Each structure stands twice: as C-alpha cells, then as structure tokens.
C-alpha cells in the first residue's frame, strides 16, 4: 500500500483496536478512536481507564486500524506509547468529530467528565496491507 492509500485509510474514521499488556503478560484489547498525522497516531484515553493504567506500567502496545469494506486495507504497528497531557482538549475534539461529525463531536467532548491523556504512537514502524489483489471481482474487472 503506498503513502497516499495509507493516508486515505488513516484520514477516514476507520475501525481500530489497541492492545496493551497486563502485568501477567496477557493482553487487554479494546476498540479506539484515533487521528493521525505524518508522524503519529493519537488516541485520547480518560483517566481511570484500564488501558491507560496498563500503558503507564508498560508502554508497549499494538495498534491496528482497518477498513470493514473493500478493499479491506489496514495498518498494524507494535510500538511504545508516549503519554502527554498537552493538547488533550483539541485532540479529543478532533477525534470525536472525525467519528461523530462536528456537532455531535462537540457534544461528546462537552459531556466528558474525566480528564484525558493523549497517547501518541509513532507511525515509523507501521506495516500495511491491502487485500485488493486477492478479492475476487464479481464484475469481471479488477476492484
């Protein structure tokens, strides 16, 4: 998948999951909303959330974003998260608005009662996939 296709995947409100490690080595995996730029995936996690507690104890995590419709592109990365209190409100609003639209995103942010932390995941080690070459075409043309 080229850079343009990766950007399209990351600019869309794609489905995503994040896996963090418990103290016993087992995995806690949860769905997340995110935003991306050229260097980072950003996720806002509320104080008190189990994911955040696990990341504070062990910053290693796995992030995966993917399309649920053709061409079923995706991105996966195993990274160490950086946690920050800077820019929480603007990140929370931008992320919520990506998934809910501007008005509902604003309402969502206004209803949040717990402070959050911005989790930044470096994009440098991302691996991508695109299932277009293996998806059969029903029209006889390549997808």
C-alpha positions as CSV (number, residue, x, y, z in Angstrom):
1,X,0.0,0.0,0.0
2,X,1.5,3.3,-1.0
3,X,1.7,6.5,1.1
4,X,-1.5,8.0,-0.5
5,X,-3.5,4.9,0.3
6,X,-2.2,4.8,3.8
7,X,-3.2,8.4,4.3
8,X,-6.7,7.7,3.0
9,X,-7.0,4.8,5.5
10,X,-5.9,7.0,8.4
11,X,-7.9,10.0,7.4
12,X,-11.2,8.0,7.3
13,X,-12.9,7.2,10.6
14,X,-11.6,3.6,10.3
15,X,-12.2,0.9,12.8
16,X,-9.3,0.5,15.1
17,X,-8.2,-1.6,18.1
18,X,-5.4,-1.2,20.6
19,X,-3.8,-4.0,22.6
20,X,-1.9,-3.3,25.9
21,X,-0.2,-5.7,28.2
22,X,-1.4,-6.6,31.7
23,X,1.2,-7.3,34.4
24,X,0.8,-11.0,33.9
25,X,1.6,-10.7,30.2
26,X,-1.9,-11.2,28.9
27,X,-3.4,-8.7,26.5
28,X,-6.2,-6.2,27.0
29,X,-7.6,-5.3,23.6
30,X,-10.2,-2.6,23.1
31,X,-11.7,-0.6,20.2
32,X,-10.4,3.0,20.0
33,X,-11.0,6.2,18.0
34,X,-7.9,7.9,16.7
35,X,-6.4,10.6,14.4
36,X,-3.2,10.6,12.5
37,X,-0.6,12.9,11.0
38,X,2.6,12.1,9.2
39,X,4.4,11.1,12.4
40,X,1.9,9.9,15.0
41,X,-1.4,8.1,15.7
42,X,-3.1,9.9,18.5
43,X,-5.7,8.4,20.9
44,X,-7.2,10.1,23.9
45,X,-7.8,7.9,26.9
46,X,-9.7,9.0,30.0
47,X,-8.1,8.9,33.4
48,X,-9.1,5.8,35.3
49,X,-9.4,3.7,32.1
50,X,-7.7,0.3,32.3
51,X,-5.8,0.9,29.0
52,X,-4.2,4.0,30.5
53,X,-3.1,2.2,33.7
54,X,-1.6,-0.6,31.6
55,X,0.3,1.9,29.4
56,X,1.7,3.6,32.5
57,X,3.0,0.3,33.7
58,X,4.2,-0.9,30.4
59,X,4.2,1.5,27.3
60,X,4.3,-1.4,24.8
61,X,1.2,-1.7,22.7
62,X,-0.2,-2.9,19.4
63,X,-2.4,-0.7,17.3
64,X,-4.4,-1.8,14.3
65,X,-6.7,0.3,12.0
66,X,-8.6,-1.3,9.2
67,X,-11.4,-1.0,6.7
68,X,-14.5,-3.1,7.0
69,X,-15.4,-2.7,3.4
70,X,-13.4,-3.4,0.2
71,X,-10.5,-3.1,-0.5
72,X,-10.0,-4.0,3.2
73,X,-6.8,-2.1,3.7
74,X,-5.2,-2.0,7.1
75,X,-2.3,-0.9,9.2
76,X,-0.6,-2.5,12.2
77,X,2.1,-1.4,14.5
78,X,3.9,-2.6,17.6
79,X,5.3,0.4,19.4
80,X,5.9,2.1,22.7
81,X,3.3,4.7,23.6
82,X,4.2,8.3,24.7
83,X,1.7,9.8,27.1
84,X,1.1,13.5,27.3
85,X,-1.3,16.0,29.0
86,X,-0.6,18.5,26.2
87,X,-3.4,19.2,23.7
88,X,-6.0,16.8,25.2
89,X,-9.0,19.0,24.5
90,X,-8.1,19.7,20.9
91,X,-7.2,16.1,20.2
92,X,-10.4,14.8,21.9
93,X,-12.5,17.2,19.8
94,X,-10.7,16.4,16.5
95,X,-11.0,12.7,17.1
96,X,-14.7,12.7,18.3
97,X,-15.6,15.0,15.3
98,X,-13.9,12.5,12.9
99,X,-16.3,9.8,14.0
100,X,-19.4,11.7,15.0
101,X,-19.3,14.8,12.9
102,X,-18.7,18.4,14.1
103,X,-21.8,19.0,16.2
104,X,-22.1,15.6,17.8
105,X,-18.3,15.6,18.4
106,X,-18.6,18.8,20.3
107,X,-21.4,17.5,22.4
108,X,-19.5,14.3,23.1
109,X,-16.5,16.3,24.3
110,X,-18.6,18.6,26.5
111,X,-20.1,15.5,28.2
112,X,-16.7,14.0,29.1
113,X,-16.2,14.5,32.9
114,X,-12.9,12.8,33.3
115,X,-9.6,14.4,32.1
116,X,-7.8,12.6,29.4
117,X,-4.3,11.8,28.3
118,X,-3.1,11.9,24.7
119,X,-1.5,8.6,23.7
120,X,0.9,9.1,20.8
121,X,2.1,6.1,18.8
122,X,4.9,6.7,16.3
123,X,4.0,5.7,12.7
124,X,7.5,4.8,11.6
125,X,7.1,1.1,12.2
126,X,3.7,0.7,10.7
127,X,3.0,-2.3,8.4
128,X,0.2,-2.1,6.0
129,X,-1.9,-4.4,3.9
130,X,-4.3,-4.2,1.0
131,X,-6.5,-7.2,0.1
132,X,-7.4,-5.8,-3.4
133,X,-5.2,-8.3,-5.2
134,X,-6.9,-11.3,-3.7
135,X,-10.5,-10.2,-3.7
136,X,-12.5,-11.8,-6.5
137,X,-14.3,-9.4,-8.7
138,X,-18.0,-10.1,-9.3
139,X,-18.0,-7.8,-12.4
140,X,-15.0,-9.4,-14.1
141,X,-13.0,-6.3,-13.6
142,X,-10.3,-5.8,-11.0
143,X,-11.6,-3.9,-7.9
